[in-house]
Amino acid sequence: MSYQQFAYLYDELMKDAPYDEWVQFVKDRCVKYNVTSTRLLDLACGTGELSVRLARDGFQVTGIDLSEDMLAVAQAKAEEAGVRIPFFQQNMADLEGQGEFDVIGIFCDSFNYLQTEEEVISTFSTVYQHLANDGILIFDVHSIFKVAHLFINQTYASSEEEVSFIWNSFAGDSQNSVEHELSFFVLDERTGTYERFDELHFQRTYPVQQYSNWLIDAGFELLEVSADFENVEPHSQSERIFFIARKYK
């Protein structure tokens, strides 16, 4: 499968994602931490679903992703929605030349696609450089519990008329990592047959304390760690961990 094909299938895979909850989460944290300006950088923005929603809610959004094809889908969405969002192709671990932002978000567990500790540390450093003073970083990651118990050796599937998929997950080579094998079956309306596309994805996560230490080492003030959109501290079976950190000088 080319990444262009996967870019268009990605939204099918993510159609039940709680996008509205992410938007509300961002808005609530901006109020809570007195972020009154609206310049927001959506790092690893993918097909732009959150970028567009945030722009509709009044944020001045810039989107960045590593995939040119994902960005093509995102640009088409923005144009269809009637919002102006500049999109750029860059690696979030090597961000440069984008100016300052009041909020930088790395949503939908995109942070877990960083494969090494060095990439994580580099991302925190470059994000810090692109935040305005008192600006906040918001990101979420899969918990170790989710990787170990809800992904590894699990199979998920969806059977729809136009697009179906089988999703198998296996332990990765690194600690607390997982490999996702995705097989899509897409209806060709001209022939009435299905074409198969395969994709492999790697994700890796770390203990909450490790993320916290890296943020502090990068110069951030750690404001909040919560879980699962519930505004509670993470516990042993939390699935998604949220971090809020501030560039404070």
N, C-alpha and C positions, 0 to 999 in steps of 0.2 A: 504494500500500500504506500502511495506517496503521501507526504505530510499534507499536501493540499486536499487529498481525499479525506484524510482523517480530520482535518480542520472542519469540514462540513458535517462530518458525522459526530464530532465532539458535542455539539449541542443536543443531539439525540441522546447521547450518553448522560448528559448533565441536565436533562429537561426537568428533573424533580429536585434539583439543587435549591436550597433556600435563599435565593438571591435577595428577596425582599428583606429577609432577616439580616443579611450582611449590610444592606443599605441602611437599615434602621440602626444597626450596631455602630456604623461609622458616624451617623448623625448624632446619636446619643453621646458618643465619646467626644465629639467636637464640642458639644454643649458642656459636658462634664469637666473637660480640661481647658475650657475657655479658648478654643480655637475659633476665632471669628472670621479669619480669611478663608477663602474657598479654593485655593490652588491645590489640586490633588493629583498625585502621580499614581496611576494604577500599574504597578509592576507585574510582569507576567500576566498581562491582561487577557491573553487567549483570544477568543472570538469577540471580546468586547461587551459581553452581556452586562457585566457590572459597570463598565465604563459608561455605557449609554444610560443605564438607570441612575447612576450618580450625577451625570450631566443633566438629566431631566429634573433632578432635585436641586439644581442650582450650583453644583460644584463646577469649577473650571478644570476640566479633566484633561490630562495627558496620558496616553497609553503607550506602554512599551512591552514588547514581546520578542522572543528570540526567533519565532517563526514568521517568515514573510507571508505564508499562506494564511495563518491565523489572523494576521493583521489585515489581510485583504478582506476576510469575512467581517472583521470588526469595523473596517471603514465603510463597508456596504451597509451594515446595521446602523451606524451613526448617520449616514446620509438618509436612510429610510426613516429614521426617527426625527430628522430635522435638527440634530444637534451637531455642533462643531467640536470635534475632538482631534487634535493632532496625534498621529500614531508614528512611532519610531521603532526600528528594528535594532535592538541591543540586548546584550546579556546583562541580567540584573547584577551579576557578580562583578561586572566591569563597566558600570554606568559612568557616563561622562557627558559633559556639555549640555546638560538639561536645565541649568539654573536651579533656583530654590523653590521648594514647595512647603505648604503649611501642613499637609497630610501626605504621607506615602503609605500606600496599602499594598500588601502582597496577600491576595485572597485565595480562597478555594484550595487550600493546601498546596498552592504552587511552590511554596518555599521548600516542600519536601522533594522537589525534583533536583535540588542541588545535591551533587553526589559525594562531595568531600567536605571535611571540616574546614579546609582552606577556603572553599567557595562560600560557605556560610559566613565565615569571619570577614571575607572580602565584601560580601553583600552588606553586612552591617556597617562596615567602614564607608562604603560608597554611598549608602543611604544616608548616613550621618552627614556626609559632606553636602548632600543635596537637600537637606532640611533647613528651613529657616529657624532661627532661634525661637524656642518654645514650640516648634513644630513637633508633630507626633508621628510615630511609626506604628501601624496596626498590621499585624499578620496573624495567621492561624496555621496550625500544623496538625497532622495526625498524631495522636498519642501513641506511646509504645504499646499500650493495651490494644488499641485498634489494629495496629500493624500485626501484632502477634496472634490476636484472637478473632478478628473480624476480616482479615485479609489472607494471611498465610494459610495455604491449603484449603481455601474456600473457593466456591464457584458461584457466580451470579449469572443470570440470563434474563433476556427479555425477548419476547416473540411478538412482533408486530408485522402487519402486512407488508409495509414498505421497507422497514429496517429492523433486523433482529441482531442480537449479539450474544456471545458467550464470553464470560470474563473469568479467567482462572488466575489465581494469585499464588505465588511460591516465594519461599524465603530467598532473599538475595544473599550475595557473598559477604556483605558487610553487616555488622551488628545492627539490629533494628531496621533492616531494610527489606523491601519486598519488590518482586518483579510481577507486573501485571501482563498477562497474555490476553489480548483482545482479538476476537474474531467477529467481524461484522458480515452480515449477509444482506445485501442491498438489492432490491427488486429493480430489474431493468424492464421498464414499462414497454419498451419496443418489442422485446422477445418473450416477456412473461417469465423469465428465468431469473435466478438469483446469482449475483457475483459475490465472491468471498474476498474480504480484505483482512489482513492480519497486521497487528501492531503490538510492539513490546514497549512497556513503560517501566521505569525504575524510580522508586521513591525510598527515601531514607529519613528517619527521624532520630531525635535525641532526647534525653531526660530533660524535664522542665528546668531543673537547676543548671544544666549545661547551657541551654539557651539564655537563661538569665545571666549567667556569668559572662558569656560572650557579649551580650548587650552592654553590660556595665564596663567591660574591658574596652569596648568601642567608644565609650564616652557617654552613653545614654543614661538617663534616669529611668529606672523601671517603675512604671506607674501602676501596672495592673496585670495580673495573670488570672484568667477565668476559663470556664469550660462550657462548651455546648450551647452557646447563646443564652445561658441561664444566669449569668452574673454571679456564679458561685465559684469557689476555689476548686481546682482540679482534684479529683479523687481517683481511687485505684481503677475505676472502670469508666472514667471520662474518655470520650472519643476524639473530640476536637479541642485543642488548646489555643486560646487567644492571648496574645501579648500586646500590651500598649506600652510604648517607651517614648520618652521626650528628649529632644535635644535642648538641654538647659544650660544657659550661660548667664 
